[in-house]
Amino acid sequence: MLTKRIWTSLFLAAFMLSTVFIDWLCGLMVTVFIVVGLLEFFTMLEKKGIYNYKYFGTCLGALIPLSIIHRFELTRSWEVLFIVAALLFLILMQFRRRDNEGVVVSISTTIFGILYVSWFLSFLIKIRYFEGGLWLFFTVILITKLGDIGAYLIGMRFGKTPLLPRISPKKSVEGSIGGLVFSLAGALICKEALRLTLPQAAVVGVLFGILAQLGDLSESLIKRDCQVKDSGFMLPGMGGVLDLADSVIFTAPAFYFYMSLILK
């Protein structure tokens, strides 16, 4: 399993490096991950027996990152307008169904998938489009993924105390602490790029380390509810795209808003 993780990680690193230096190409890379992640999310719901608009939701979700790539902005709050329009279309589509059972669940889960996967991960594209966004993109990925690596390695070697066994039996308190330490190290490495003092970088490292672990646990909670081990099978040793991106789901929007304040 570890060997598969290493080879998959090397492939993903090469893939990212081949696209990240051109902003629109980086945006397309993120869009591909979002589309696959949405399909995985809606497929998990299907396995639980929840009816949802899988392909409609995926197409709507793809419009969010694509609109950012093309810098489309109908209004200053176009995301809100988009969600309202999506909700209206979903309600209209319900009129075509033969029964009324599960209407609220179908609409809610489709909208949730768009927000949870597409909207949150789309902030990676917004980060890349900042002035100096290349290094900011690398920074948020580094802080987040170092936390993943630390939690995995320390958890495997020293993990004895269950963190939240109801949600994720394999996660340990020791692994969680290791993840925070690695995220902290990532923030200290990147403090010059973030224009932070040493204490500020320490706070950022711990804060985003916590958010990364909350993102991981949130996806574990969804998988536990759907009774699946992995969100997909595309990435050997890792599972699916959502299993890879879960820790970035909360760090990306938080990092974007944080840097928006710093770069004013």
VMD Tcl script that draws the C-alpha trace (Angstrom):
set ca {
  {0.00 0.00 0.00}
  {2.80 2.42 0.88}
  {4.56 1.66 -2.41}
  {1.37 2.36 -4.35}
  {0.93 5.63 -2.44}
  {4.46 6.71 -3.31}
  {4.08 5.95 -7.04}
  {0.68 7.64 -7.16}
  {2.07 10.67 -5.32}
  {4.96 10.94 -7.78}
  {2.56 10.76 -10.73}
  {0.29 13.42 -9.22}
  {3.25 15.67 -8.45}
  {4.47 15.37 -12.04}
  {0.97 16.04 -13.36}
  {0.61 19.13 -11.18}
  {4.02 20.49 -12.13}
  {3.19 20.06 -15.81}
  {0.15 22.34 -15.50}
  {0.52 24.68 -12.54}
  {2.90 27.19 -14.16}
  {0.21 28.35 -16.64}
  {-2.75 29.80 -14.75}
  {-5.56 28.68 -17.10}
  {-4.01 25.22 -17.46}
  {-3.83 24.95 -13.68}
  {-7.50 25.95 -13.60}
  {-8.36 23.16 -16.03}
  {-6.43 20.68 -13.87}
  {-8.48 21.69 -10.82}
  {-11.67 21.51 -12.90}
  {-10.88 17.91 -13.89}
  {-10.39 17.00 -10.23}
  {-13.66 18.72 -9.34}
  {-15.64 16.88 -12.03}
  {-14.25 13.50 -10.98}
  {-14.80 14.38 -7.32}
  {-18.44 15.27 -7.99}
  {-19.04 12.00 -9.82}
  {-17.50 10.13 -6.88}
  {-19.63 12.03 -4.39}
  {-22.91 11.42 -6.19}
  {-21.99 7.77 -6.80}
  {-21.45 7.29 -3.06}
  {-24.94 8.66 -2.45}
  {-26.37 6.26 -5.03}
  {-24.78 3.35 -3.15}
  {-26.59 4.54 -0.05}
  {-29.83 4.55 -2.03}
  {-30.21 8.33 -2.23}
  {-31.63 9.52 -5.54}
  {-29.74 12.56 -6.86}
  {-29.20 14.42 -10.09}
  {-25.72 13.05 -10.65}
  {-24.93 14.33 -14.13}
  {-26.93 17.54 -13.84}
  {-25.16 18.33 -10.56}
  {-21.77 17.49 -12.07}
  {-22.37 19.77 -15.07}
  {-23.53 22.59 -12.81}
  {-20.52 22.03 -10.57}
  {-18.16 22.22 -13.53}
  {-19.53 25.65 -14.45}
  {-18.16 27.18 -11.25}
  {-14.43 26.56 -11.90}
  {-14.85 27.19 -15.64}
  {-16.45 30.57 -14.95}
  {-13.51 31.47 -12.70}
  {-11.01 30.45 -15.38}
  {-12.78 32.72 -17.89}
  {-13.18 35.42 -15.21}
  {-16.92 35.46 -15.77}
  {-18.68 37.61 -13.18}
  {-22.27 38.51 -14.02}
  {-22.73 40.23 -10.65}
  {-20.49 40.81 -7.62}
  {-22.31 37.95 -5.88}
  {-22.63 35.72 -8.92}
  {-22.01 32.57 -6.86}
  {-25.17 33.22 -4.86}
  {-27.13 33.87 -8.06}
  {-25.75 30.63 -9.48}
  {-26.86 28.59 -6.46}
  {-30.34 30.14 -6.54}
  {-30.66 29.36 -10.27}
  {-29.44 25.80 -9.68}
  {-31.99 25.32 -6.91}
  {-34.77 26.60 -9.19}
  {-33.77 24.18 -11.98}
  {-33.65 21.26 -9.55}
  {-37.14 22.06 -8.30}
  {-38.41 22.27 -11.88}
  {-36.82 18.89 -12.63}
  {-38.73 17.38 -9.72}
  {-41.98 18.03 -11.61}
  {-40.94 15.35 -14.12}
  {-40.71 12.62 -11.49}
  {-43.54 10.12 -11.06}
  {-43.53 10.28 -7.26}
  {-42.79 12.83 -4.55}
  {-40.76 10.59 -2.27}
  {-37.30 11.90 -1.37}
  {-37.74 15.28 -3.06}
  {-36.08 17.29 -0.27}
  {-33.23 14.80 0.09}
  {-32.56 14.72 -3.68}
  {-32.42 18.50 -3.99}
  {-30.44 18.99 -0.78}
  {-27.78 16.39 -1.55}
  {-27.28 17.70 -5.10}
  {-26.83 21.28 -3.89}
  {-24.60 20.11 -1.04}
  {-22.37 18.21 -3.48}
  {-21.96 21.30 -5.66}
  {-21.05 23.45 -2.65}
  {-18.91 20.90 -0.84}
  {-16.87 19.69 -3.82}
  {-17.07 22.28 -6.59}
  {-17.37 25.63 -4.83}
  {-14.87 24.92 -2.06}
  {-12.21 23.39 -4.33}
  {-12.68 26.19 -6.90}
  {-10.95 28.53 -4.45}
  {-7.71 26.85 -5.54}
  {-8.18 28.50 -8.93}
  {-8.86 31.88 -7.30}
  {-5.67 31.48 -5.28}
  {-3.70 30.69 -8.45}
  {-5.10 33.85 -10.07}
  {-3.78 36.10 -7.30}
  {-0.74 38.24 -8.04}
  {2.09 35.86 -7.17}
  {-0.53 33.13 -7.12}
  {1.84 30.39 -8.26}
  {3.72 30.42 -4.96}
  {0.52 30.89 -2.96}
  {-0.94 27.82 -4.69}
  {2.17 25.82 -3.82}
  {1.98 27.12 -0.25}
  {-1.58 26.03 0.50}
  {-0.93 22.63 -1.08}
  {2.33 22.23 0.84}
  {0.88 23.14 4.25}
  {-2.15 20.92 3.71}
  {-0.41 17.91 2.24}
  {2.48 17.97 4.69}
  {-0.20 17.62 7.35}
  {-1.58 14.56 5.53}
  {1.89 13.04 5.27}
  {2.68 13.73 8.91}
  {-0.60 12.26 10.13}
  {-0.08 9.14 8.01}
  {3.55 8.49 8.94}
  {3.30 9.33 12.65}
  {-0.02 7.52 12.92}
  {1.42 4.38 11.35}
  {4.50 4.40 13.60}
  {3.18 5.70 16.92}
  {-0.62 5.70 16.65}
  {-2.22 4.02 19.65}
  {-4.96 6.35 20.89}
  {-8.08 6.43 18.65}
  {-9.08 9.94 17.61}
  {-12.69 9.46 16.51}
  {-13.25 5.71 16.04}
  {-16.93 6.20 15.20}
  {-15.93 8.20 12.14}
  {-12.47 6.89 11.20}
  {-11.16 3.91 13.20}
  {-7.61 4.15 11.84}
  {-6.99 7.79 12.76}
  {-5.14 8.37 16.02}
  {-4.43 11.26 18.37}
  {-0.72 10.75 17.78}
  {-1.23 10.95 14.02}
  {-3.30 14.09 14.41}
  {-0.57 15.76 16.44}
  {2.00 14.66 13.87}
  {-0.10 16.21 11.12}
  {-0.26 19.53 12.98}
  {3.52 19.52 13.48}
  {4.12 18.87 9.77}
  {1.63 21.59 8.76}
  {3.37 23.96 11.16}
  {6.70 23.12 9.53}
  {5.17 23.82 6.11}
  {3.94 27.24 7.22}
  {7.35 28.12 8.68}
  {9.02 27.13 5.42}
  {6.61 29.38 3.49}
  {6.51 32.33 5.89}
  {8.46 34.60 3.52}
  {6.08 33.87 0.65}
  {3.15 34.66 2.94}
  {4.85 37.81 4.31}
  {4.40 36.58 7.87}
  {6.38 36.92 11.06}
  {7.44 33.75 12.86}
  {4.53 33.83 15.37}
  {2.03 34.56 12.59}
  {3.36 31.66 10.53}
  {3.04 29.38 13.55}
  {-0.61 30.35 14.01}
  {-1.29 29.86 10.29}
  {0.36 26.44 10.34}
  {-1.70 25.20 13.28}
  {-4.93 26.76 12.01}
  {-4.69 25.31 8.52}
  {-3.45 22.03 9.93}
  {-6.66 21.80 11.96}
  {-8.81 22.75 8.95}
  {-7.05 20.12 6.82}
  {-7.84 17.42 9.38}
  {-11.45 18.60 9.65}
  {-11.73 18.27 5.87}
  {-10.35 14.74 6.07}
  {-12.74 13.81 8.87}
  {-15.73 15.35 7.09}
  {-15.16 13.10 4.08}
  {-14.64 10.11 6.38}
  {-18.01 10.92 7.96}
  {-19.69 10.93 4.54}
  {-18.01 7.65 3.54}
  {-19.03 6.07 6.84}
  {-22.63 7.12 6.25}
  {-22.53 5.71 2.70}
  {-20.75 2.58 3.96}
  {-17.85 2.78 1.51}
  {-14.12 2.51 2.25}
  {-12.92 4.90 -0.48}
  {-14.67 7.53 -2.56}
  {-13.33 5.92 -5.74}
  {-10.56 3.77 -7.18}
  {-8.73 6.00 -9.68}
  {-5.67 6.56 -7.48}
  {-3.94 3.30 -6.44}
  {-3.07 3.30 -2.74}
  {-5.15 6.41 -2.11}
  {-8.63 5.60 -3.34}
  {-10.49 8.30 -5.19}
  {-10.01 11.97 -6.03}
  {-12.07 13.02 -3.01}
  {-9.82 10.93 -0.78}
  {-6.91 12.98 -2.13}
  {-8.60 16.39 -2.07}
  {-10.61 16.13 1.16}
  {-8.02 17.94 3.29}
  {-7.97 20.89 0.84}
  {-11.74 21.36 0.89}
  {-11.65 23.68 3.92}
  {-8.10 25.01 3.68}
  {-8.54 26.41 0.14}
  {-11.42 28.84 0.88}
  {-9.93 29.78 4.28}
  {-6.54 30.46 2.68}
  {-8.16 32.50 -0.09}
  {-10.01 34.79 2.32}
  {-6.95 35.08 4.56}
  {-4.73 36.12 1.65}
  {-7.43 38.50 0.39}
  {-7.00 40.43 3.64}
  {-3.19 40.27 3.53}
  {-2.93 41.37 -0.10}
  {-5.28 44.35 0.19}
}
mol new
graphics top color blue
foreach p $ca { graphics top sphere $p radius 0.5 }
foreach p [lrange $ca 0 end-1] q [lrange $ca 1 end] { graphics top cylinder $p $q radius 0.2 }
display resetview
